[in-house]
Amino acid sequence: MTFYELSVITTTGFPYYNLILNTPPSGVNLNLRFFDFTQQNLEPLTKLDPVSSFELNAGLLSALFEFARNIDKKIEILEFKSNKKNPGHPDNNLYEGDVLITTQSESYLLQKSVKAKIKIIYNLVIADKIPLDSALELLQNEEDKIIEILTDKEARNRVDAQKKAINSLADDFLKEMSSYGLKGICITSFDLSPIKSFGTLFSLADIDAILRNISVFPNMSTLEWIYRQSHFSNEQLWVYIIKSGVGPTINGLFEPYFYLLFADPQSYLGEFPGKLASMFDQILG
């Protein structure tokens, strides 16, 4: 589980909906991600005087501190992005309400993919409820849809449908490449949420821990692969990250799998990552 909580509120603080998916793990850094679905043509607020600005800042920090203490976490950085749009990349999304969606999730998830998931949830479930302060509660089937999107149900179903073939191929690869340093294989969704692990050394919880130790995941092209250094149980690991060419399409959005290879730092896999991606794609495509 890589998402732990999702909340839908308004800019005035009306708490419309809260979904708790799982208890956050202890001793782990998490991200609280914010997604703004408010009207972009609203008039800017009047600039506050220094005293009012300080009082607003004090209230914000106090509330954040209390919130973090409630989930046994500590806030160290709160980053504010520029509100100015890039002229070369205009935002064509004209939202009608004042909806804010937040998620507590694993820090290693790809922000662009998480944003795409939340946008699907907004379009399929939340947009029709505006204005939220007078909306009916979500129906059970609507909540189920949110959970399916966050937990990659379609991507998991596709892997499960090909379980026999994919397990057999992964076992063959692990036997073939173990002498070259390959320790494990994993399939993730398009935001890097682990779906299935192959081999006996790493569980899905172990893979969460491995990915938390990788700080930068660059944008990648289809069938491109990179490797990053991580560690697990005080031992260094190479993590090969391969972007597949297959995956489910949800509400018009293509969500390609990633394939992860875990190997010794002294390993030599050559062109094997490309070979694995090609053969996995044939099964999952």
Rosetta silent file (secondary structure, phi, psi, omega in degrees, C-alpha in Angstrom):
SEQUENCE: MTFYELSVITTTGFPYYNLILNTPPSGVNLNLRFFDFTQQNLEPLTKLDPVSSFELNAGLLSALFEFARNIDKKIEILEFKSNKKNPGHPDNNLYEGDVLITTQSESYLLQKSVKAKIKIIYNLVIADKIPLDSALELLQNEEDKIIEILTDKEARNRVDAQKKAINSLADDFLKEMSSYGLKGICITSFDLSPIKSFGTLFSLADIDAILRNISVFPNMSTLEWIYRQSHFSNEQLWVYIIKSGVGPTINGLFEPYFYLLFADPQSYLGEFPGKLASMFDQILG
SCORE:     score description
SCORE:     0.000 S_00000001
   1 L     0.000  122.158 -177.878    0.000    0.000    0.000 S_00000001
   2 L  -109.964  -13.014  172.986    1.547    3.302   -1.101 S_00000001
   3 E  -111.047  135.335 -175.971   -1.413    5.627   -0.385 S_00000001
   4 E  -113.964  -28.489 -179.771   -2.545    5.968    3.206 S_00000001
   5 E  -158.023  147.012  174.888   -5.160    8.716    3.227 S_00000001
   6 E  -134.757  134.994  179.138   -7.074   10.966    0.819 S_00000001
   7 E  -130.030  144.170  175.774   -9.038   14.080    1.757 S_00000001
   8 E  -122.697  120.070 -179.149  -11.320   16.368   -0.235 S_00000001
   9 E  -134.917  176.259  172.781  -11.927   19.851    1.169 S_00000001
  10 E  -106.583  167.394 -179.968  -12.767   23.346   -0.033 S_00000001
  11 L   -66.085  -18.262  177.549  -10.524   26.400    0.100 S_00000001
  12 L   -90.572    1.249  175.078  -12.680   27.703    2.953 S_00000001
  13 L    95.056    9.550  178.659  -11.934   24.585    4.990 S_00000001
  14 L   -71.894  120.826 -177.311  -15.173   22.623    4.512 S_00000001
  15 E   -86.706   95.548 -174.239  -14.265   18.934    5.082 S_00000001
  16 E   -78.912  -45.669 -171.556  -16.251   17.093    2.423 S_00000001
  17 E  -152.702  139.991  177.185  -14.661   13.630    2.335 S_00000001
  18 E  -138.547  130.265 -179.422  -11.894   11.649    4.019 S_00000001
  19 E  -123.655  119.950  175.162  -10.709    8.155    3.099 S_00000001
  20 E  -102.239  114.888 -177.703   -8.283    6.214    5.282 S_00000001
  21 L   -91.041  -35.195 -177.715   -6.787    3.345    3.295 S_00000001
  22 L  -164.819  160.464  176.439   -4.166    2.124    5.744 S_00000001
  23 L   -75.613  128.300  178.672   -2.197    3.101    8.842 S_00000001
  24 L   -58.757  141.116  179.327    1.011    4.968    7.890 S_00000001
  25 L   -66.816  146.764  179.839    4.137    2.924    8.648 S_00000001
  26 L   -77.805  142.888  175.656    6.130    3.896   11.706 S_00000001
  27 L    73.106   19.586 -176.334    9.559    5.482   11.277 S_00000001
  28 L  -123.254  136.908  175.257    9.024    6.295    7.594 S_00000001
  29 L   -75.403  132.789  178.200    8.997    9.685    5.841 S_00000001
  30 E  -121.030  161.057  173.194    5.763   10.362    3.965 S_00000001
  31 E  -106.901  135.313  167.374    4.596   13.069    1.567 S_00000001
  32 E  -101.905  107.360 -173.468    1.421   15.064    2.048 S_00000001
  33 E   -98.964  140.936 -177.940    0.621   16.048   -1.532 S_00000001
  34 E  -114.435  136.195  179.193   -1.728   18.908   -2.480 S_00000001
  35 E  -131.415  121.830 -170.307   -3.792   19.106   -5.674 S_00000001
  36 E   -98.799  116.306  175.552   -5.572   22.322   -6.559 S_00000001
  37 E  -120.463   48.856 -178.998   -8.847   22.132   -8.487 S_00000001
  38 E  -100.522  162.521  176.424   -9.994   25.686   -7.874 S_00000001
  39 L   -59.047  130.695 -178.087  -11.212   28.301  -10.321 S_00000001
  40 L   -84.994  -10.599 -176.825   -8.203   29.862  -12.014 S_00000001
  41 L  -104.271   18.184  177.454   -9.955   33.154  -12.769 S_00000001
  42 L   -69.385  148.864  178.454  -10.730   34.110   -9.188 S_00000001
  43 L   -66.709  139.113  178.400   -9.736   37.602   -8.146 S_00000001
  44 L   -64.222  147.578  178.530   -6.465   37.670   -6.154 S_00000001
  45 L   -66.822  149.698  174.820   -6.803   38.203   -2.426 S_00000001
  46 L   -63.025  136.001 -179.080   -6.055   41.634   -1.035 S_00000001
  47 L   -63.880  128.954 -177.709   -2.466   41.767    0.195 S_00000001
  48 L   -76.313  150.311  172.904   -2.391   41.361    3.962 S_00000001
  49 L   -73.710  162.681 -175.003   -0.693   43.830    6.246 S_00000001
  50 H   -54.994  -39.311 -178.167    2.370   42.512    8.149 S_00000001
  51 H   -67.480  -46.600  179.843    0.466   41.837   11.383 S_00000001
  52 H   -64.788  -38.037  178.353   -2.355   39.926    9.670 S_00000001
  53 H   -63.227  -42.487  179.213    0.161   37.997    7.560 S_00000001
  54 H   -64.947  -41.799  179.643    2.093   36.972   10.672 S_00000001
  55 H   -64.218  -39.577  177.789   -1.105   35.867   12.448 S_00000001
  56 H   -65.029  -42.247  178.886   -2.141   33.803    9.406 S_00000001
  57 H   -63.779  -41.647  179.691    1.314   32.229    9.235 S_00000001
  58 H   -64.113  -41.007  178.679    1.245   31.413   12.952 S_00000001
  59 H   -64.783  -41.287  178.680   -2.150   29.743   12.626 S_00000001
  60 H   -61.984  -50.172 -176.328   -0.992   27.693    9.649 S_00000001
  61 H   -64.728  -38.095  178.273    2.184   26.487   11.344 S_00000001
  62 H   -63.138  -43.962  179.918    0.348   25.651   14.560 S_00000001
  63 H   -65.634  -41.412  179.492   -2.249   23.594   12.670 S_00000001
  64 H   -65.536  -40.941  179.270    0.435   21.801   10.644 S_00000001
  65 H   -62.211  -43.413 -179.939    2.469   21.033   13.762 S_00000001
  66 H   -66.454  -39.314  178.210   -0.589   19.586   15.507 S_00000001
  67 H   -63.300  -46.418 -179.324   -1.492   17.560   12.426 S_00000001
  68 H   -62.801  -41.183  179.496    2.028   16.128   12.106 S_00000001
  69 H   -64.765  -32.852 -179.774    2.134   15.243   15.806 S_00000001
  70 H   -66.221  -29.258  178.404   -1.222   13.469   15.447 S_00000001
  71 L  -105.037   15.812  176.050    0.262   11.087   12.832 S_00000001
  72 L    59.272   42.922  177.276    3.574   10.772   14.702 S_00000001
  73 L  -126.867  172.826  179.269    5.549   12.630   12.040 S_00000001
  74 L  -131.461  130.856  177.976    7.704   15.758   11.883 S_00000001
  75 L   -87.468  128.705  177.551    7.512   18.519    9.274 S_00000001
  76 L  -116.809  -34.621 -178.895   10.902   19.750    8.047 S_00000001
  77 L  -135.336  131.849  172.619   10.213   21.373    4.667 S_00000001
  78 L  -123.039  108.442 -172.846    7.078   23.026    3.314 S_00000001
  79 L   -98.917  131.607  177.996    7.658   23.999   -0.318 S_00000001
  80 L  -108.446  123.183  179.698    5.560   26.635   -2.077 S_00000001
  81 L   -86.411  153.386  176.296    5.446   26.494   -5.883 S_00000001
  82 L   -64.299  141.885  179.777    5.134   29.547   -8.095 S_00000001
  83 L   -90.080   -1.646 -178.958    1.560   30.310   -9.103 S_00000001
  84 L   -81.392  137.751 -179.071    2.652   31.711  -12.475 S_00000001
  85 L   -86.350  146.409  174.602    1.894   29.580  -15.531 S_00000001
  86 L   -76.085  120.597 -177.915    4.496   28.720  -18.146 S_00000001
  87 L   -57.058  -29.413 -179.624    3.416   30.472  -21.372 S_00000001
  88 L   -80.240  -11.906 -179.272    4.626   27.482  -23.383 S_00000001
  89 L  -134.715   71.967 -177.013    2.535   25.065  -21.347 S_00000001
  90 L   -66.558  148.662  177.008   -0.844   26.683  -20.707 S_00000001
  91 L   -90.666  111.058 -177.055   -3.253   25.044  -18.260 S_00000001
  92 L   -91.300    4.602 -178.656   -6.396   24.285  -20.218 S_00000001
  93 L   -85.432  110.875 -178.665   -8.271   22.862  -17.218 S_00000001
  94 L  -101.843   93.547 -178.236  -11.026   25.281  -16.307 S_00000001
  95 L   -83.541  148.210 -172.895  -12.282   24.110  -12.915 S_00000001
  96 L  -101.294  -19.945 -174.503  -15.564   25.500  -11.626 S_00000001
  97 L  -108.766 -155.801  179.745  -15.341   24.986   -7.872 S_00000001
  98 E  -130.637   54.069 -172.597  -12.929   25.474   -5.001 S_00000001
  99 E   -92.220  133.087  170.220  -11.807   21.877   -4.466 S_00000001
 100 E  -120.768  132.209  177.200   -8.537   20.856   -2.830 S_00000001
 101 E  -119.320  131.961  177.810   -7.507   17.189   -2.688 S_00000001
 102 E  -123.424  150.385  175.547   -4.693   15.968   -0.465 S_00000001
 103 E  -135.770  142.286  166.121   -3.057   12.560   -0.126 S_00000001
 104 E   -96.785  124.046 -173.995   -0.670   10.988    2.346 S_00000001
 105 E  -151.793  171.658  176.657    1.569    8.694    0.335 S_00000001
 106 E   -62.822  143.577 -175.438    5.006    7.188   -0.055 S_00000001
 107 L   -69.930  -25.193 -174.013    7.679    9.763   -0.842 S_00000001
 108 L   -83.511   -8.002 -178.492    9.136    7.860   -3.803 S_00000001
 109 L   -62.001  145.420 -179.311    5.956    7.880   -5.911 S_00000001
 110 L   -72.690  118.037 -173.587    6.219    9.780   -9.186 S_00000001
 111 H   -58.548  -42.015 -178.316    4.487   13.126   -8.646 S_00000001
 112 H   -61.870  -39.057 -179.878    3.327   13.474  -12.256 S_00000001
 113 H   -73.537  -39.056  176.652    1.654   10.053  -12.149 S_00000001
 114 H   -61.305  -43.125  178.522    0.086   10.663   -8.741 S_00000001
 115 H   -60.173  -38.576  178.767   -1.330   13.947  -10.070 S_00000001
 116 H   -64.964  -39.579  176.722   -2.796   12.072  -13.042 S_00000001
 117 H   -61.333  -46.834 -176.613   -4.506    9.598  -10.683 S_00000001
 118 H   -66.593  -34.479  177.892   -5.994   12.388   -8.590 S_00000001
 119 H   -64.940  -37.950  176.171   -7.202   14.201  -11.705 S_00000001
 120 H   -62.988  -43.665  178.622   -9.075   11.046  -12.777 S_00000001
 121 H   -60.480  -43.175  178.813  -10.687   10.859   -9.327 S_00000001
 122 H   -60.582  -49.454 -175.838  -11.698   14.503   -9.595 S_00000001
 123 H   -66.594  -39.366 -175.254  -13.199   14.104  -13.061 S_00000001
 124 H   -82.381  -31.204 -169.863  -15.017   10.817  -12.387 S_00000001
 125 H  -121.535  -45.920 -168.213  -16.256   11.367   -8.853 S_00000001
 126 H   -86.162  -37.869 -172.563  -15.782   14.832   -7.377 S_00000001
 127 H   -55.717  -38.490 -178.618  -16.573   17.304  -10.178 S_00000001
 128 H   -72.199   -9.875 -177.810  -20.266   16.422  -10.241 S_00000001
 129 H   -90.549  -11.550 -176.843  -20.565   17.118   -6.504 S_00000001
 130 L   -65.079  135.722    0.632  -19.637   20.814   -6.731 S_00000001
 131 L   -77.426  136.883 -172.411  -20.497   22.863   -4.705 S_00000001
 132 H   -68.517  -31.006 -174.702  -19.210   20.519   -2.014 S_00000001
 133 H   -70.015   -9.468  176.304  -20.705   22.332    0.976 S_00000001
 134 H  -124.632   12.187 -176.001  -24.212   21.363   -0.190 S_00000001
 135 L   -84.225  154.193  172.676  -23.397   18.020   -1.866 S_00000001
 136 L   -72.314  159.626  176.756  -24.644   14.599   -0.810 S_00000001
 137 L   -64.997  155.810  176.788  -22.162   12.130    0.638 S_00000001
 138 L   -63.607  142.336  174.189  -20.304    9.860   -1.760 S_00000001
 139 L   -77.731  163.272 -178.106  -22.041    6.604   -2.577 S_00000001
 140 H   -62.214  -38.395 -179.822  -20.305    3.304   -1.859 S_00000001
 141 H   -68.371  -27.512  176.531  -19.672    2.637   -5.547 S_00000001
 142 H   -72.887  -40.786  175.588  -18.042    6.077   -5.848 S_00000001
 143 H   -64.876  -39.481  177.487  -15.733    5.362   -2.918 S_00000001
 144 H   -59.872  -38.399  179.643  -14.934    1.966   -4.433 S_00000001
 145 H   -64.757  -41.167  177.363  -13.926    3.725   -7.661 S_00000001
 146 H   -60.425  -45.529 -179.061  -11.527    6.017   -5.755 S_00000001
 147 H   -63.796  -41.268  179.391   -9.927    3.014   -4.054 S_00000001
 148 H   -60.974  -39.939 -179.620   -9.591    1.156   -7.369 S_00000001
 149 H   -69.180  -46.182 -177.850   -7.783    4.113   -8.931 S_00000001
 150 H   -65.806  -33.666 -175.855   -5.422    4.675   -5.998 S_00000001
 151 L  -100.087   10.562  172.733   -4.562    0.967   -5.672 S_00000001
 152 L    59.155   49.143 -176.193   -4.158    0.303   -9.430 S_00000001
 153 H   -58.656  -45.239 -177.331   -6.882   -2.340   -9.666 S_00000001
 154 H   -64.525  -41.513  179.052   -6.793   -2.584  -13.466 S_00000001
 155 H   -64.369  -41.021  178.632   -2.998   -2.898  -13.548 S_00000001
 156 H   -66.147  -41.317 -179.563   -3.089   -5.597  -10.861 S_00000001
 157 H   -61.873  -38.000 -179.548   -5.863   -7.491  -12.643 S_00000001
 158 H   -66.741  -40.089  177.291   -3.835   -7.606  -15.847 S_00000001
 159 H   -66.362  -43.610  179.965   -0.813   -9.035  -14.017 S_00000001
 160 H   -61.999  -36.645 -179.000   -2.999  -11.564  -12.169 S_00000001
 161 H   -65.529  -24.335  179.877   -4.587  -12.686  -15.444 S_00000001
 162 L  -112.135   27.100 -172.434   -1.125  -13.609  -16.754 S_00000001
 163 H   -57.288  -46.613 -175.678    0.170  -14.920  -13.426 S_00000001
 164 H   -62.279  -48.201 -177.302    1.261  -18.353  -14.659 S_00000001
 165 H   -68.346  -41.823 -176.403    3.183  -17.097  -17.690 S_00000001
 166 H   -71.411  -36.273  176.836    4.784  -14.131  -15.928 S_00000001
 167 H   -64.022  -43.332 -178.591    5.822  -16.226  -12.904 S_00000001
 168 H   -63.797  -44.301 -179.340    7.415  -18.849  -15.138 S_00000001
 169 H   -66.057  -42.577  179.426    9.340  -16.270  -17.166 S_00000001
 170 H   -62.903  -40.939  178.205   10.516  -14.407  -14.049 S_00000001
 171 H   -62.621  -41.444  178.313   11.723  -17.665  -12.472 S_00000001
 172 H   -62.816  -42.932  179.830   13.659  -18.510  -15.633 S_00000001
 173 H   -63.462  -42.340 -178.798   15.262  -15.060  -15.674 S_00000001
 174 H   -64.638  -38.280  177.209   16.276  -15.285  -12.001 S_00000001
 175 H   -67.823  -42.221 -177.365   17.912  -18.681  -12.575 S_00000001
 176 H   -66.643  -37.164 -170.029   19.645  -17.469  -15.737 S_00000001
 177 H  -107.914    1.616 -177.908   20.978  -14.218  -14.262 S_00000001
 178 H   -61.768  -36.145 -179.666   21.614  -15.056  -10.602 S_00000001
 179 H   -71.730  -13.808  176.759   25.293  -15.752  -11.306 S_00000001
 180 H   -97.178    3.252  174.574   25.531  -12.251  -12.839 S_00000001
 181 L   108.040   -0.023 -179.563   24.215  -10.624   -9.675 S_00000001
 182 E   -73.310  128.898 -176.826   20.426  -10.465  -10.212 S_00000001
 183 E  -111.088  -28.428 -176.591   18.601  -10.811   -6.891 S_00000001
 184 E  -168.525  164.270 -179.293   14.973   -9.966   -7.614 S_00000001
 185 E  -135.240  146.103  178.803   12.398   -8.578  -10.043 S_00000001
 186 E  -143.693  144.978  170.281    9.346   -6.400   -9.444 S_00000001
 187 E  -107.771  132.026  176.691    6.473   -5.014  -11.502 S_00000001
 188 E  -121.346  166.539  172.795    5.089   -1.618  -10.466 S_00000001
 189 L   -78.667 -174.847 -173.724    2.269    0.594  -11.658 S_00000001
 190 L   -74.515   -8.584  173.712    2.913    3.835  -13.543 S_00000001
 191 L  -105.888    9.755  179.234    3.516    5.779  -10.311 S_00000001
 192 L    82.289   11.356  173.923    6.016    3.143   -9.025 S_00000001
 193 L   -68.135  120.131 -179.252    3.582    1.476   -6.598 S_00000001
 194 E   -61.847  134.327 -179.648    4.866   -2.130   -6.317 S_00000001
 195 E  -108.563  -48.313 -176.806    2.380   -4.686   -7.668 S_00000001
 196 E  -148.094  136.412  178.718    4.218   -8.003   -7.727 S_00000001
 197 E  -110.886  141.942  178.587    7.620   -9.229   -6.560 S_00000001
 198 E  -119.397  140.608 -176.039    9.484  -12.220   -8.003 S_00000001
 199 L   104.405  171.884 -174.585   12.121  -14.176   -6.151 S_00000001
 200 L  -104.046   -4.967 -172.262   12.498  -15.101   -2.497 S_00000001
 201 L   -87.844  -31.491 -172.408   14.693  -12.260   -1.216 S_00000001
 202 L  -128.043  123.802  171.045   12.391   -9.214   -1.304 S_00000001
 203 L   -83.859  174.197  176.926    8.757   -8.839   -0.269 S_00000001
 204 H   -63.714  -35.015  176.367    6.635   -5.892   -1.415 S_00000001
 205 H   -65.478  -37.588  176.738    7.309   -4.234    1.964 S_00000001
 206 H   -63.230  -39.946 -178.865   11.047   -4.713    1.385 S_00000001
 207 H   -67.094  -36.560  172.164   10.731   -3.082   -2.022 S_00000001
 208 H   -54.336  -47.610 -177.928    8.999   -0.082   -0.415 S_00000001
 209 H   -63.553  -38.414  179.651   12.042    0.267    1.846 S_00000001
 210 H   -65.588  -44.265 -177.054   14.456   -0.031   -1.103 S_00000001
 211 H   -70.445  -29.256  177.764   12.633    2.618   -3.149 S_00000001
 212 H   -63.201  -21.840 -177.657   12.503    5.038   -0.205 S_00000001
 213 L   -92.188    8.088  176.037   16.290    5.166   -0.362 S_00000001
 214 L  -109.066  124.975 -170.126   16.339    6.437   -3.956 S_00000001
 215 L   -92.435  -28.707 -173.010   16.065   10.215   -4.148 S_00000001
 216 L  -130.629  125.444  173.336   15.692   11.026   -7.843 S_00000001
 217 L  -120.457  105.649 -176.957   13.583    9.358  -10.541 S_00000001
 218 L   -75.563  164.332  171.763   13.944   11.208  -13.875 S_00000001
 219 L   -64.095  140.012 -175.990   11.390   11.268  -16.668 S_00000001
 220 L  -130.283  150.744  175.539   11.897    8.247  -18.913 S_00000001
 221 L   -89.310  163.911  179.025   10.915    7.253  -22.439 S_00000001
 222 L   -58.505  131.204 -179.671    9.213    3.988  -23.328 S_00000001
 223 L    66.273   11.052  170.899   11.579    0.985  -22.963 S_00000001
 224 L   -79.084  148.993  174.941   14.311    3.245  -21.586 S_00000001
 225 E  -137.920  147.553  179.025   16.100    1.958  -18.501 S_00000001
 226 E  -133.161  170.348  172.189   18.289    3.537  -15.855 S_00000001
 227 E  -135.008  148.564 -178.119   19.902    2.315  -12.655 S_00000001
 228 E  -134.669  153.933  178.365   20.127    3.866   -9.230 S_00000001
 229 E   -90.749  138.142  174.947   21.936    2.997   -6.025 S_00000001
 230 E  -143.011 -170.058  175.042   19.976    2.014   -2.929 S_00000001
 231 E  -153.097  156.055  179.336   20.477   -0.174    0.118 S_00000001
 232 E  -151.407  130.610 -177.754   18.593   -2.782    2.118 S_00000001
 233 L    52.971   43.570  176.974   19.539   -4.393    5.445 S_00000001
 234 L    65.620   17.466  176.220   22.783   -2.366    5.433 S_00000001
 235 E  -120.035  138.494  179.714   23.810   -3.782    2.052 S_00000001
 236 E   -72.744  148.748  177.614   24.120   -1.774   -1.160 S_00000001
 237 E  -138.092  146.612  164.897   21.909   -2.620   -4.136 S_00000001
 238 E   -95.375  133.961  176.657   21.656   -1.531   -7.742 S_00000001
 239 E  -115.599  112.823  175.439   18.068   -0.903   -8.813 S_00000001
 240 E   -89.262  128.544 -176.871   17.444   -1.047  -12.563 S_00000001
 241 E  -117.743  119.491 -175.446   14.265    0.842  -13.520 S_00000001
 242 E  -120.646  127.383  176.758   12.705    0.056  -16.901 S_00000001
 243 E   -89.263  121.638 -176.157    9.694    1.850  -18.365 S_00000001
 244 L   -77.830  175.973  175.200    7.487   -0.618  -20.213 S_00000001
 245 L  -110.372   10.937 -177.879    5.487   -0.090  -23.370 S_00000001
 246 L  -133.362  163.023  178.621    2.293   -1.688  -22.030 S_00000001
 247 L   158.866  171.400  179.578   -0.268   -1.081  -19.328 S_00000001
 248 L   -74.182  159.982  171.716   -3.953   -0.318  -18.789 S_00000001
 249 E  -114.771  118.510 -176.248   -5.704    2.792  -20.083 S_00000001
 250 E  -114.224  117.650  178.437   -7.914    4.422  -17.448 S_00000001
 251 L    51.996   40.317  178.100  -10.326    7.169  -18.485 S_00000001
 252 L    86.160   -2.355 -178.397   -8.189    7.869  -21.559 S_00000001
 253 E  -103.660  121.481  176.108   -4.870    7.876  -19.658 S_00000001
 254 E   -76.751  127.754 -175.725   -2.236    5.274  -20.610 S_00000001
 255 L  -121.249   85.816 -175.557   -0.578    3.926  -17.452 S_00000001
 256 L   -71.768  146.052  173.923    2.562    1.944  -18.374 S_00000001
 257 L   -70.507  159.438  163.172    4.149   -0.518  -15.988 S_00000001
 258 E  -115.065  144.001  174.235    7.681   -0.177  -14.675 S_00000001
 259 E  -111.138  130.644  179.878    9.916   -3.225  -14.256 S_00000001
 260 E  -113.356  137.699  174.611   12.499   -3.150  -11.473 S_00000001
 261 E  -118.993  133.454  178.733   15.603   -5.332  -11.223 S_00000001
 262 E  -110.935  126.301 -171.913   17.535   -5.636   -7.957 S_00000001
 263 E  -143.752  161.572  173.966   21.190   -6.592   -8.293 S_00000001
 264 L   -62.404  150.526  176.975   24.568   -6.633   -6.553 S_00000001
 265 L   -59.933  -28.493  179.921   26.644   -3.457   -6.955 S_00000001
 266 L   -92.389   10.755 -175.853   29.254   -5.515   -8.849 S_00000001
 267 L   -69.872  157.452  171.686   26.656   -7.076  -11.142 S_00000001
 268 L  -133.524  107.890 -177.630   26.833   -6.999  -14.916 S_00000001
 269 L  -103.154   -7.821  176.720   23.461   -7.351  -16.627 S_00000001
 270 L    55.337 -128.341 -179.552   24.454   -6.054  -20.071 S_00000001
 271 L   -93.923   13.027 -177.984   21.415   -5.780  -22.334 S_00000001
 272 H   -59.537  -40.257  178.708   19.318   -8.025  -20.090 S_00000001
 273 H   -54.779  -40.351  177.869   16.994   -5.190  -18.893 S_00000001
 274 H   -66.561  -39.158  178.022   15.891   -4.613  -22.489 S_00000001
 275 H   -62.854  -46.601  179.158   15.372   -8.344  -23.050 S_00000001
 276 H   -60.985  -45.695 -178.714   13.235   -8.660  -19.911 S_00000001
 277 H   -59.836  -42.875 -179.521   11.138   -5.613  -20.825 S_00000001
 278 H   -61.865  -43.995 -175.622   10.470   -6.948  -24.320 S_00000001
 279 H   -77.123  -35.927  174.168    9.372  -10.376  -23.095 S_00000001
 280 H   -64.435  -40.504  179.472    7.308   -9.037  -20.165 S_00000001
 281 H   -61.693  -37.316  178.526    5.606   -6.638  -22.572 S_00000001
 282 H   -61.864  -35.620 -179.069    4.643   -9.523  -24.855 S_00000001
 283 H   -79.535  -40.839 -173.272    2.850  -11.204  -21.968 S_00000001
 284 H   -91.721   -8.203 -176.623    1.211   -8.122  -20.417 S_00000001
 285 L   -73.344    0.000    0.000    0.433   -6.277  -23.644 S_00000001
